Amino acid sequence: MPSHLSDIGFDFNTEEEFSDLAYQTYERGARLRVEQGVYLHWSPGEGVEVWGQLDHEENFIGLNPHFAGDSLMSVGLTARIERDEASMLDGAFHCWANPSGDDAELGDYPFVFDAPDFRLCDSVKLPSIVEAQIAAFAHELSVFESEEAYYASQSEEPKFAAESFIPSGLFTPEMEDVEPPQAHAILTGHVLNTALRINPVTKSEFLWAKVQTFSGVFDVVADPLIVSGAVVEGGIIHGSFWLSGRLRNTDGKMELDSLRRFFAA
């Protein structure tokens, strides 16, 4: 069944398979201790990342997927978001894409992304302008060989531009605020690069594409079951997505790399 996990090749059908992934993450993941608990960071290859969560009593309390690609965009972080139904190690950032000058609170559009290492970023001061690598996990995905084919497919107004971004996690179709904001978006963009990747753990394929949309570049991943047609370089993709992002520090490395001192024993 398509899911965020199957978007990176964990095409599970049973609870036992999910439990086995949690166990492997517990056994193989690097431990990063924070005040609220412990992150388990497992990166088996091909950009696949799994972030497990433990409380202080070693109880498994969460697991989130991420995809580590080479996309990078400037964002202005303006707020941290914590949700009542989530674990104490979950969280998200509200931000602006392509912030104007040195103003983190003004950019081309606002959006929200979930951060699998949220508590490792507690020292980041807000508001601030940072670089982030953001993966877009497809809920549904349409592909087109060219802009002409894409525009021809739209029969109703208003039509989406070939590079467009709608922060659907912030507003309902009736333009009412979503509370709390969600890490969801509808985006359209040009495919800069693409490949079928193989999850090193399950040996299952998943689609990856580096996509240029309005004011940002995202790593798009998708379960092949939800993709109709062939994704090609120079083509257009359009779909709805969940956004998972990680911050880079001033040295160009992920925040995780500067926090090795928090490794749990």
C-alpha positions as CSV (number, residue, x, y, z in Angstrom):
1,M,0.0,0.0,0.0
2,P,1.5,3.4,-1.0
3,S,2.8,5.4,2.0
4,H,5.6,7.7,3.0
5,L,7.7,4.7,3.7
6,S,6.9,3.1,0.3
7,D,8.0,6.4,-1.3
8,I,11.5,5.3,-0.4
9,G,11.1,1.6,-1.0
10,F,9.8,0.3,2.3
11,D,6.8,-1.3,0.6
12,F,5.3,-3.0,3.7
13,N,2.1,-5.0,3.9
14,T,2.2,-6.3,7.5
15,E,2.8,-5.0,11.0
16,E,5.6,-7.5,11.3
17,E,7.5,-5.8,8.5
18,F,7.1,-2.5,10.2
19,S,8.2,-3.9,13.5
20,D,11.3,-5.4,11.8
21,L,12.2,-2.0,10.4
22,A,11.9,-0.5,13.9
23,Y,14.1,-3.2,15.3
24,Q,16.8,-2.7,12.6
25,T,16.7,1.0,13.2
26,Y,17.2,0.3,17.0
27,E,20.1,-2.0,16.3
28,R,21.8,-0.1,13.5
29,G,20.9,3.5,14.0
30,A,23.4,6.1,15.4
31,R,22.1,7.3,18.7
32,L,21.7,11.1,19.3
33,R,20.6,12.0,22.8
34,V,18.7,15.2,23.4
35,E,16.9,16.5,26.5
36,Q,13.6,14.9,25.4
37,G,14.9,11.4,24.5
38,V,17.0,9.8,21.8
39,Y,17.0,9.8,18.0
40,L,18.1,6.7,16.1
41,H,19.5,7.8,12.8
42,W,19.9,4.9,10.3
43,S,21.1,5.7,6.7
44,P,21.4,2.4,4.8
45,G,22.3,4.1,1.5
46,E,20.7,5.5,-1.7
47,G,19.6,8.5,0.2
48,V,17.2,6.5,2.4
49,E,17.1,7.6,6.0
50,V,15.1,6.3,8.9
51,W,14.8,8.3,12.1
52,G,13.6,6.3,15.1
53,Q,12.7,7.8,18.5
54,L,13.2,6.5,22.1
55,D,12.1,8.0,25.4
56,H,14.4,8.0,28.3
57,E,13.2,4.5,29.3
58,E,14.3,3.1,25.9
59,N,10.6,2.8,24.8
60,F,10.2,3.2,21.0
61,I,7.9,6.2,20.5
62,G,8.2,7.1,16.9
63,L,9.7,6.5,13.4
64,N,10.0,8.9,10.5
65,P,11.4,8.5,7.0
66,H,13.5,11.0,5.2
67,F,15.4,11.1,1.9
68,A,18.8,12.8,1.8
69,G,19.3,14.3,-1.6
70,D,21.5,17.1,-3.0
71,S,18.8,19.7,-3.4
72,L,19.2,22.9,-1.4
73,M,17.2,26.0,-0.9
74,S,17.3,29.2,1.2
75,V,14.4,29.5,3.7
76,G,13.6,32.0,6.4
77,L,12.6,30.1,9.5
78,T,10.0,32.0,11.5
79,A,8.4,29.5,14.0
80,R,8.6,26.0,15.5
81,I,5.5,23.9,15.4
82,E,4.7,21.1,17.9
83,R,1.5,19.1,17.6
84,D,-0.5,17.6,20.5
85,E,-0.9,14.2,18.8
86,A,2.9,13.9,18.0
87,S,5.7,12.5,20.1
88,M,8.0,14.8,22.1
89,L,10.7,14.4,19.5
90,D,8.5,15.4,16.5
91,G,8.2,18.9,15.2
92,A,8.1,21.2,12.2
93,F,9.3,24.6,11.0
94,H,7.2,27.4,9.5
95,C,9.3,29.2,6.9
96,W,9.4,31.5,3.8
97,A,10.9,30.4,0.5
98,N,13.6,32.5,-1.0
99,P,13.6,35.2,1.8
100,S,14.1,38.8,0.8
101,G,17.5,40.1,1.7
102,D,18.2,39.5,5.3
103,D,14.5,39.5,6.3
104,A,13.6,35.9,7.3
105,E,9.9,36.8,7.6
106,L,9.4,37.9,4.0
107,G,9.8,35.7,0.9
108,D,8.0,34.3,-2.1
109,Y,5.6,32.1,-0.1
110,P,5.2,30.5,3.3
111,F,5.2,26.8,3.9
112,V,5.8,24.2,6.6
113,F,8.2,21.2,6.6
114,D,8.5,18.4,9.2
115,A,12.0,17.9,10.6
116,P,13.0,14.3,11.5
117,D,15.8,15.7,13.7
118,F,13.7,18.5,15.1
119,R,15.1,18.6,18.7
120,L,18.7,18.6,17.3
121,C,17.9,22.0,16.0
122,D,16.8,23.5,19.3
123,S,19.8,25.8,19.3
124,V,18.8,27.5,16.0
125,K,17.6,31.0,16.7
126,L,14.4,32.2,15.1
127,P,13.8,34.1,13.0
128,S,16.8,33.2,10.8
129,I,17.8,32.5,7.2
130,V,19.2,29.0,6.7
131,E,19.7,26.5,4.0
132,A,17.6,23.4,4.0
133,Q,17.4,20.1,2.1
134,I,13.8,19.2,1.6
135,A,12.3,16.0,0.4
136,A,8.8,15.9,-1.1
137,F,7.1,12.5,-0.5
138,A,4.4,12.0,-3.1
139,H,0.8,11.3,-2.2
140,E,-0.2,11.5,-5.8
141,L,1.9,12.3,-8.9
142,S,1.2,13.1,-12.5
143,V,4.0,13.3,-15.1
144,F,4.3,15.0,-18.5
145,E,7.0,14.8,-21.1
146,S,6.9,18.6,-21.9
147,E,5.4,21.9,-20.8
148,E,3.1,21.7,-23.9
149,A,1.7,18.3,-22.7
150,Y,1.3,19.6,-19.2
151,Y,-0.6,22.8,-20.2
152,A,-2.8,20.7,-22.6
153,S,-3.8,18.5,-19.7
154,Q,-5.5,21.4,-17.8
155,S,-9.1,21.9,-18.9
156,E,-10.2,24.1,-16.0
157,E,-9.3,27.5,-14.8
158,P,-7.2,28.7,-13.0
159,K,-4.3,26.7,-14.6
160,F,-1.2,25.9,-12.6
161,A,2.1,27.3,-14.0
162,A,4.8,24.8,-14.9
163,E,6.6,26.0,-11.8
164,S,4.2,26.6,-9.0
165,F,3.9,25.9,-5.3
166,I,0.7,25.9,-3.1
167,P,1.2,25.5,0.7
168,S,-1.8,23.3,1.1
169,G,-0.9,22.6,4.7
170,L,-1.5,26.2,5.7
171,F,-4.9,26.9,4.0
172,T,-8.0,24.9,3.1
173,P,-9.5,25.2,-0.4
174,E,-11.9,27.8,1.2
175,M,-8.7,29.8,2.3
176,E,-9.3,29.1,6.0
177,D,-6.2,28.6,8.2
178,V,-5.2,25.0,9.0
179,E,-4.4,24.7,12.7
180,P,-1.9,23.4,13.5
181,P,-0.2,23.9,10.1
182,Q,0.7,20.7,8.3
183,A,3.8,19.9,6.1
184,H,1.7,19.5,2.9
185,A,2.1,21.1,-0.5
186,I,0.9,20.9,-4.1
187,L,3.8,21.6,-6.4
188,T,4.6,21.6,-10.1
189,G,8.0,21.8,-11.5
190,H,10.7,20.9,-14.1
191,V,12.6,17.6,-13.7
192,L,16.3,18.4,-13.5
193,N,17.4,14.9,-12.9
194,T,15.7,11.5,-12.2
195,A,16.4,7.9,-11.6
196,L,14.8,4.7,-10.2
197,R,16.6,3.9,-7.0
198,I,16.8,0.7,-5.1
199,N,16.2,0.6,-1.3
200,P,19.3,-1.3,0.1
201,V,17.2,-2.9,2.8
202,T,14.1,-4.2,0.9
203,K,15.6,-4.2,-2.7
204,S,12.4,-2.5,-3.8
205,E,12.5,0.3,-6.4
206,F,11.4,3.9,-5.8
207,L,11.3,7.0,-8.0
208,W,13.6,9.9,-7.3
209,A,13.6,13.3,-9.1
210,K,15.3,16.6,-8.5
211,V,12.7,19.2,-9.2
212,Q,12.8,22.9,-9.8
213,T,9.6,24.6,-8.7
214,F,8.8,28.2,-8.0
215,S,11.6,29.6,-5.8
216,G,13.0,26.2,-4.7
217,V,14.5,22.9,-5.6
218,F,13.1,19.7,-3.9
219,D,14.1,16.1,-3.9
220,V,10.9,14.3,-4.9
221,V,10.4,10.6,-4.0
222,A,7.5,8.4,-5.0
223,D,6.2,4.8,-4.8
224,P,6.2,3.6,-8.5
225,L,2.6,2.4,-7.9
226,I,1.3,6.0,-7.8
227,V,3.2,7.2,-10.9
228,S,1.5,6.9,-14.3
229,G,3.9,7.4,-17.2
230,A,7.6,7.9,-17.4
231,V,9.4,10.7,-15.5
232,V,12.0,12.3,-17.9
233,E,14.6,15.0,-17.5
234,G,13.1,18.2,-18.8
235,G,9.6,17.0,-18.2
236,I,7.0,18.3,-15.7
237,I,5.7,16.7,-12.6
238,H,2.6,17.8,-10.7
239,G,1.2,16.4,-7.4
240,S,0.5,16.6,-3.7
241,F,3.3,15.9,-1.2
242,W,4.4,15.7,2.4
243,L,7.5,17.7,3.1
244,S,10.4,16.5,5.3
245,G,13.4,18.7,5.7
246,R,16.8,19.0,7.4
247,L,18.8,22.1,8.0
248,R,22.4,22.7,7.0
249,N,24.8,24.5,9.2
250,T,27.2,27.3,8.1
251,D,29.8,24.7,7.0
252,G,27.4,23.2,4.5
253,K,26.9,20.0,6.5
254,M,23.8,18.7,8.0
255,E,23.1,19.8,11.5
256,L,23.6,16.2,12.7
257,D,27.3,16.4,11.8
258,S,27.9,19.2,14.2
259,L,26.1,17.4,17.1
260,R,28.1,14.2,17.3
261,R,28.8,15.0,21.0
262,F,25.2,14.1,21.8
263,F,25.8,10.4,20.8
264,A,24.2,8.2,23.5
265,A,26.3,5.6,25.1
